[in-house]
Amino acid sequence: MPLNKPPLPDTLKKSPWSNLLMLLFLVASLMVLYNFFGEQKEVETLSYNSFKTEIGQGTIKEIMIDKDQVTAAGRRVPGQKPHYYRTVLPPFQDKAFFDLLEKHHVEIRVKSQKESALWVALVSMLPWLLFLWLIFFFASRMRQHMDNVQGGLLNFIKSTAKKYEKRRSAIGYDDVAGLENAKKELAEVVDFLKNPVRYEQIGAQIPKGILLMGPPGTGKTLLAKAVAGEADVPFFSISGSEFVEVFVGVGASRVRDLFESAKKEAPAIVFIDEIDSIGRARGAGIGGGYDEKEQTLNQILSELDGFEPNEQVVVLAATNRPDILDPALLRPGRFDRKIILAMPSKEAREKILQIHTKKVRKEASVDLAKLAKLTVGFNGADLKNLVNEAAMYAARQKKEKVTQDDLLYARDRILMGIEQEFAMDEKDKKRVAIHEAGHALTALLLKHADPLEKVSIIPRGWALGATEQLPKKDMRNFPQSYLLDKIGVMLGGRVSEQILLHELSSGAANDLEEATALAVHMVCQWGMSSEIGPVHYKRGEEHVFLGREMAMPKNFSEATAKLIDDEVRMLITQKEEEVTRLLNVHKEELTLLAEELQERETMNKEEIEILLQHSKKTSSAE
């Protein structure tokens, strides 16, 4: 279980200085607002003589004297707004003016110099207070943002790895199926973490770094957790992308903090997932800049070199792109043990399905062995998703248990997508039926092709129809005859359209794309062309490493490129001619299969074989 997050530090609370500055700012603002808005009245400016005349007429109630400025308030008349007057005293002293005020009982108020000076000081300080408050406000907001990232400025540069305590991980080797070879290679690591003294006495040194390599979904992260569970040691898990931040040096600091924490908890396991995000070959990017990722990688290399000979910390890392990792990361003494996690075999897939269906209510008739045979090319994550999709489908159908049909439905949905709602008209339906019938019949007629399993003209995903083949066994090595027949099956749909409809359609676009890609591999990389010979050319590679591949020149000339194009075209054209001759010979079976498929929409291998056998008997009888 991951550790609970630490409570927020006191720095997140508002500072008393912030409150004081806010209060001063508000008071000064209110005073200014009152001065400019609260005192806004209708004031009539009079000359000194006219002002004395108003006093003599008894219209003024009181006056306010501020140096040489005099402001007067008129006597209020019911139903009218109060009236105000303003004038300027003369530079000489006028005794008659004050006598006139006393005679008409006008109240006299004088503004003190202290009050005036204080008000001027406050108003003059207001812009500075506002400036200081804005600085403090933005600094406080930035500090709070930094605190929220990982609980403070200091925590921001600390490792974000999740720690799993001893005996907290419920995952062990029993929860990992299909990786027997990988488990054997990791067995001595588990044994070292449990009994380090035995290895130290004999002088053995455990590998510092172990690299788990394999396609996505093969169980690299799951296996790392299982190793920690079997060894019963603390397990620090972090993704490579968590080391990289906007601020320079944060990644290297987090690496240091991660290894320091692991050493304190030794024996322990550090797991870095997707290490290729920070472990790419240095200087491979365009421009070759010394960026934050390179600093983080350098720090990882330094930490691996800094381990003592028998320091009880093992670093596991996972990647599906070992080809782009920096060579310094893979040299002996660092990640010197590499474990490959391959796609699961049929037996392994059955064990994986057994693990994932333990908590699923299923009928006793569910045949996981057959399902494992039907899921060639599925990895562990795919199989887990298949079981979950089947359970969800069964729940939507208001079933109490998952059936074999639910699992097969989930498999078809993952492979081909969900059934589309739109309906094809008869003309399009006939064309799709002819196309898929060509694929199916070609798969039955070609000797080295994968056995036919099912054919359907129900639109799924992007496809209007699908022909499914299942290999007899899991293949790791592909003979040339098998690859050629595979191309032939891809071309069967296009050829059948040409034979029965005498025109082509865009439905073969994906078939041609896959056939061309396979032919390029055969010619350029597998030496299956007599003209090209046993030479490997980098063409048709997947996942081009931007920066490295762009800077490398092609290892073949333009003449060779033309020769490659000619060989690929010839290989596909020759196979198309062979399939055309084959389907012309079996044109009646092709027509019958297309018509039956148009009627039924879905047919399996047994139904197709019965149909074709009946057709042969009928033809023989005639």
Stockholm file with secondary structure:
# STOCKHOLM 1.0

chainA/1-622         MPLNKPPLPDTLKKSPWSNLLMLLFLVASLMVLYNFFGEQKEVETLSYNSFKTEIGQGTIKEIMIDKDQVTAAGRRVPGQKPHYYRTVLPPFQDKAFFDLLEKHHVEIRVKSQKESALWVALVSMLPWLLFLWLIFFFASRMRQHMDNVQGGLLNFIKSTAKKYEKRRSAIGYDDVAGLENAKKELAEVVDFLKNPVRYEQIGAQIPKGILLMGPPGTGKTLLAKAVAGEADVPFFSISGSEFVEVFVGVGASRVRDLFESAKKEAPAIVFIDEIDSIGRARGAGIGGGYDEKEQTLNQILSELDGFEPNEQVVVLAATNRPDILDPALLRPGRFDRKIILAMPSKEAREKILQIHTKKVRKEASVDLAKLAKLTVGFNGADLKNLVNEAAMYAARQKKEKVTQDDLLYARDRILMGIEQEFAMDEKDKKRVAIHEAGHALTALLLKHADPLEKVSIIPRGWALGATEQLPKKDMRNFPQSYLLDKIGVMLGGRVSEQILLHELSSGAANDLEEATALAVHMVCQWGMSSEIGPVHYKRGEEHVFLGREMAMPKNFSEATAKLIDDEVRMLITQKEEEVTRLLNVHKEELTLLAEELQERETMNKEEIEILLQHSKKTSSAE
#=GR chainA/1-622 SS CBCCCCCCCGGGSCCHHHHHHHHHHHHHHHHHHIIIIITCCCEEECCHHHHHHHHHTTCEEEEEEETTEEEEEECCCTTSCCCEEEEECCSSCCHHHHHHHHHTTCEEEECCHHHHHHHHHHHHHHHHHHHHHHHHHHHHHHHHHHHHHHSSHHHHTSCCCEEECTTTCCCCGGGCCSCHHHHHHHHHHHHHHHCHHHHHHHTCCCCSEEEEECSTTSSHHHHHHHHHHHHTCCEEEEEGGGGCCSSTTHHHHHHHHHHHHHHHTCSEEEEEESGGGTCBCTTCSTTCCCCHHHHHHHHHHHHHHTSCTTCSEEEEEEESCGGGBCHHHHSTTSSCEEEECCCCCHHHHHHHHHHHTTTSCBCTTCCHHHHHHTCTTCCHHHHHHHHHHHHHHHHHTTCSSBCHHHHHHHHHHHHHCSBCSCCCCHHHHHHHHHHHHHHHHHHHHSTTSCCEEEEECSCBTTBSCEEEECCSSCCSSCCHHHHHHHHHHHHHHHHHHHHHTSSCCGGGHHHHHHHHHHHHHHHHTSCCCTTTCSCCCCCSCSSCCTTHHHHSCCSSCHHHHHHHHHHHHHHHHHHHHHHHHHHHHTHHHHHHHHHHHHHHSEEEHHHHHHHHHHHHHHHHHC
#=GC SS_cons         CBCCCCCCCGGGSCCHHHHHHHHHHHHHHHHHHIIIIITCCCEEECCHHHHHHHHHTTCEEEEEEETTEEEEEECCCTTSCCCEEEEECCSSCCHHHHHHHHHTTCEEEECCHHHHHHHHHHHHHHHHHHHHHHHHHHHHHHHHHHHHHHSSHHHHTSCCCEEECTTTCCCCGGGCCSCHHHHHHHHHHHHHHHCHHHHHHHTCCCCSEEEEECSTTSSHHHHHHHHHHHHTCCEEEEEGGGGCCSSTTHHHHHHHHHHHHHHHTCSEEEEEESGGGTCBCTTCSTTCCCCHHHHHHHHHHHHHHTSCTTCSEEEEEEESCGGGBCHHHHSTTSSCEEEECCCCCHHHHHHHHHHHTTTSCBCTTCCHHHHHHTCTTCCHHHHHHHHHHHHHHHHHTTCSSBCHHHHHHHHHHHHHCSBCSCCCCHHHHHHHHHHHHHHHHHHHHSTTSCCEEEEECSCBTTBSCEEEECCSSCCSSCCHHHHHHHHHHHHHHHHHHHHHTSSCCGGGHHHHHHHHHHHHHHHHTSCCCTTTCSCCCCCSCSSCCTTHHHHSCCSSCHHHHHHHHHHHHHHHHHHHHHHHHHHHHTHHHHHHHHHHHHHHSEEEHHHHHHHHHHHHHHHHHC
//
